[in-house]
Amino acid sequence: MASLDDTEDVALDFGSEDDWRRKRAIRYPAAAFFHLFFRVGALVSYLFCNLYSNSFIVDFVVILFFVSLDFWTVKNITGRLLVGLRWWNHIDDDGTSHWVYESRKGSKKNTETATESRLFWLGLVIFPLMWVIFVFSNLFTFRFAWLVVTIVALVLNVANLFGYIRCKVSSRKQLSSMATQFLGQQVMSRAMTSTIRPSTETVQ
């Protein structure tokens, strides 16, 4: 199997959308809903866990359940549908691990709407910031058991944030490279045309 570079940028066609989807502010309402649902669920469970349980183990399991579902959903579904980005890990036959950052082919106009993009990135950024606050709150109040819970939630949220930032940066580099290549081809084409014309005129 061919080895992939650690920062390899792969542009994939995840499928073209229908015209009626492109005209909607939110083309995938279910994906948009679950993009926030599990994150809000984890946050609400953490803030109000004393209301439904007096057991730390139960609270921990419920919060971890929401956080894990959120991580998987955002990483594998909502990022691909809402903004056309996806990141994942590839392991070679020799056991070498590689991180791959993918962006969907096509113009931004055809792959996402402003509402979807805003909702996706706001959800991706705001919730890690809130978990940071909870981490420091537990650290300063010496609630070390809850500190573990908030650190786990923060790590999973930051992992998705970092992965999609890399996808965004990689897609911009890819567009810049394609634009440079196109301009180079145009310059070479014009140069070849201007070189061939005089010699043709001489023959005539």
MARTI-663710 format. One record per residue (C-alpha): residue number from 1; residue in three letters; chain; x, y, z. Coordinates in steps of 0.1 Angstrom, whole numbers. Example, Ala and Ser with C-alpha at 12.3 -4.5 7.8 and 13.67 -1.06 7.14 Angstrom:
BEGIN
    i   aa  ch     px     py     pz
    1  ala   A    123    -45     78
    2  ser   A    137    -11     71
***
This chain:
BEGIN
    i   aa  ch     px     py     pz
    1  met   A      0      0      0
    2  ala   A     13     34     -9
    3  ser   A     24     56     20
    4  leu   A      6     88     26
    5  asp   A     23    120     38
    6  asp   A     13    132     73
    7  thr   A     -1    164     60
    8  glu   A    -15    151     28
    9  asp   A    -44    171     14
   10  val   A    -70    150     -4
   11  ala   A    -98    166    -23
   12  leu   A   -128    143    -25
   13  asp   A   -161    146    -42
   14  phe   A   -186    136    -14
   15  gly   A   -215    138    -38
   16  ser   A   -233    167    -55
   17  glu   A   -263    183    -39
   18  asp   A   -297    189    -56
   19  asp   A   -306    224    -66
   20  trp   A   -334    227    -40
   21  arg   A   -308    220    -13
   22  arg   A   -285    247    -25
   23  lys   A   -311    273    -23
   24  arg   A   -320    266     14
   25  ala   A   -303    284     43
   26  ile   A   -299    250     60
   27  arg   A   -298    221     36
   28  tyr   A   -293    194     63
   29  pro   A   -315    204     93
   30  ala   A   -310    170    110
   31  ala   A   -272    174    108
   32  ala   A   -274    210    120
   33  phe   A   -296    199    149
   34  phe   A   -273    170    161
   35  his   A   -242    192    156
   36  leu   A   -254    211    186
   37  phe   A   -277    186    204
   38  phe   A   -250    164    218
   39  arg   A   -228    193    228
   40  val   A   -256    210    246
   41  gly   A   -266    177    262
   42  ala   A   -231    172    276
   43  leu   A   -231    208    289
   44  val   A   -266    206    305
   45  ser   A   -258    172    320
   46  tyr   A   -227    186    336
   47  leu   A   -244    218    350
   48  phe   A   -275    201    363
   49  cys   A   -263    166    371
   50  asn   A   -272    171    408
   51  leu   A   -308    174    399
   52  tyr   A   -312    139    384
   53  ser   A   -285    119    403
   54  asn   A   -264    119    434
   55  ser   A   -240     94    420
   56  phe   A   -207    106    404
   57  ile   A   -204     74    384
   58  val   A   -238     79    368
   59  asp   A   -231    116    361
   60  phe   A   -197    107    346
   61  val   A   -212     80    323
   62  val   A   -240    103    311
   63  ile   A   -216    132    303
   64  leu   A   -191    109    286
   65  phe   A   -220     94    266
   66  phe   A   -230    128    252
   67  val   A   -194    139    247
   68  ser   A   -185    107    228
   69  leu   A   -215    109    205
   70  asp   A   -208    145    199
   71  phe   A   -172    137    189
   72  trp   A   -182    110    165
   73  thr   A   -211    129    150
   74  val   A   -191    161    143
   75  lys   A   -160    142    131
   76  asn   A   -178    119    107
   77  ile   A   -211    135     97
   78  thr   A   -218    172    104
   79  gly   A   -184    184     91
   80  arg   A   -188    166     59
   81  leu   A   -224    177     53
   82  leu   A   -224    213     66
   83  val   A   -190    226     54
   84  gly   A   -176    198     31
   85  leu   A   -146    190     54
   86  arg   A   -134    158     69
   87  trp   A   -103    146     88
   88  trp   A    -93    111     97
   89  asn   A    -63     89    106
   90  his   A    -47     64     82
   91  ile   A    -24     36     94
   92  asp   A     -1     19     69
   93  asp   A      7    -18     67
   94  asp   A     39    -12     86
   95  gly   A     19      5    114
   96  thr   A     29     41    106
   97  ser   A      1     66    115
   98  his   A     -9     94     91
   99  trp   A    -34    122     95
  100  val   A    -54    130     64
  101  tyr   A    -74    163     59
  102  glu   A   -100    163     32
  103  ser   A   -120    190     15
  104  arg   A   -149    185     -9
  105  lys   A   -145    194    -45
  106  gly   A   -164    223    -59
  107  ser   A   -168    260    -52
  108  lys   A   -179    272    -17
  109  lys   A   -212    283    -33
  110  asn   A   -221    248    -42
  111  thr   A   -209    231    -10
  112  glu   A   -222    251     19
  113  thr   A   -244    280     29
  114  ala   A   -235    309     51
  115  thr   A   -259    298     78
  116  glu   A   -245    263     79
  117  ser   A   -210    275     80
  118  arg   A   -217    300    108
  119  leu   A   -236    274    128
  120  phe   A   -208    248    124
  121  trp   A   -179    270    133
  122  leu   A   -197    288    162
  123  gly   A   -206    254    177
  124  leu   A   -170    242    171
  125  val   A   -154    271    189
  126  ile   A   -178    282    217
  127  phe   A   -182    249    235
  128  pro   A   -144    242    239
  129  leu   A   -141    277    254
  130  met   A   -168    268    279
  131  trp   A   -151    236    289
  132  val   A   -119    255    294
  133  ile   A   -137    276    320
  134  phe   A   -150    245    337
  135  val   A   -116    230    338
  136  phe   A   -101    260    356
  137  ser   A   -131    263    379
  138  asn   A   -126    227    390
  139  leu   A    -89    231    393
  140  phe   A    -91    262    415
  141  thr   A   -118    246    437
  142  phe   A    -99    213    440
  143  arg   A   -127    192    426
  144  phe   A   -103    168    410
  145  ala   A   -129    141    401
  146  trp   A   -149    166    381
  147  leu   A   -117    180    367
  148  val   A   -111    146    349
  149  val   A   -146    149    334
  150  thr   A   -141    184    321
  151  ile   A   -106    175    307
  152  val   A   -120    146    288
  153  ala   A   -148    168    273
  154  leu   A   -123    195    265
  155  val   A    -98    172    248
  156  leu   A   -125    156    225
  157  asn   A   -139    191    216
  158  val   A   -104    205    209
  159  ala   A    -95    175    188
  160  asn   A   -124    182    164
  161  leu   A   -116    219    164
  162  phe   A    -80    213    156
  163  gly   A    -88    188    129
  164  tyr   A   -113    211    111
  165  ile   A    -89    241    113
  166  arg   A    -63    219     96
  167  cys   A    -89    210     70
  168  lys   A    -97    246     64
  169  val   A    -61    257     61
  170  ser   A    -53    227     38
  171  ser   A    -82    235     15
  172  arg   A    -70    271     11
  173  lys   A    -35    260      3
  174  gln   A    -50    236    -23
  175  leu   A    -70    264    -39
  176  ser   A    -39    287    -39
  177  ser   A    -19    259    -55
  178  met   A    -46    253    -82
  179  ala   A    -48    290    -89
  180  thr   A    -10    293    -93
  181  gln   A     -9    262   -116
  182  phe   A    -37    277   -137
  183  leu   A    -20    311   -141
  184  gly   A     13    293   -150
  185  gln   A     -5    273   -177
  186  gln   A    -20    305   -191
  187  val   A     13    323   -192
  188  met   A     30    293   -209
  189  ser   A      1    291   -234
  190  arg   A      4    328   -243
  191  ala   A     42    325   -245
  192  met   A     39    296   -269
  193  thr   A     13    314   -290
  194  ser   A     35    345   -294
  195  thr   A     65    324   -303
  196  ile   A     47    304   -330
  197  arg   A     30    334   -347
  198  pro   A     61    351   -361
  199  ser   A     75    320   -375
  200  thr   A     41    313   -393
  201  glu   A     40    347   -407
  202  thr   A     76    343   -421
  203  val   A     66    311   -439
  204  gln   A     37    328   -455
***
